[in-house]
Amino acid sequence: MIRFNLYLPEELFERIKLLEKFYNISITKLMVELLEIGYIDMLDIRKNK
């Protein structure tokens, strides 16, 4: 297994925590799923423009 560090803006992390509570799954699994579909990258790119 490969480990990497992911640095997120505080607002984005709070959104992910809300999703985690809503769907009742672990935050790690949710972040992996969001990374796989490109959601985090999409939000980061949109915010930087």
NULUM-636794 format. One record per residue (C-alpha): residue number from 1; x, y, z. Coordinates in steps of 0.2 Angstrom, whole numbers. Layout:
N
(atom NUM,(X,Y,Z))
...
***
This chain:
49
(atom 1,(0,0,0))
(atom 2,(6,17,-5))
(atom 3,(4,32,7))
(atom 4,(3,50,2))
(atom 5,(-1,66,11))
(atom 6,(-16,77,5))
(atom 7,(-17,95,10))
(atom 8,(-34,102,9))
(atom 9,(-41,120,12))
(atom 10,(-50,120,28))
(atom 11,(-67,124,19))
(atom 12,(-65,109,8))
(atom 13,(-61,98,23))
(atom 14,(-77,104,32))
(atom 15,(-88,100,17))
(atom 16,(-80,82,16))
(atom 17,(-84,80,35))
(atom 18,(-102,84,32))
(atom 19,(-103,72,18))
(atom 20,(-95,59,29))
(atom 21,(-109,61,42))
(atom 22,(-123,62,29))
(atom 23,(-118,45,21))
(atom 24,(-111,37,37))
(atom 25,(-95,31,30))
(atom 26,(-77,34,36))
(atom 27,(-69,50,30))
(atom 28,(-54,40,23))
(atom 29,(-65,30,12))
(atom 30,(-75,45,6))
(atom 31,(-59,55,2))
(atom 32,(-52,40,-8))
(atom 33,(-69,39,-18))
(atom 34,(-69,58,-21))
(atom 35,(-51,58,-27))
(atom 36,(-55,43,-39))
(atom 37,(-69,53,-47))
(atom 38,(-59,69,-47))
(atom 39,(-70,79,-36))
(atom 40,(-57,86,-25))
(atom 41,(-46,91,-40))
(atom 42,(-61,99,-49))
(atom 43,(-65,110,-34))
(atom 44,(-47,115,-31))
(atom 45,(-45,120,-50))
(atom 46,(-62,130,-49))
(atom 47,(-56,139,-33))
(atom 48,(-39,144,-41))
(atom 49,(-47,152,-56))
***
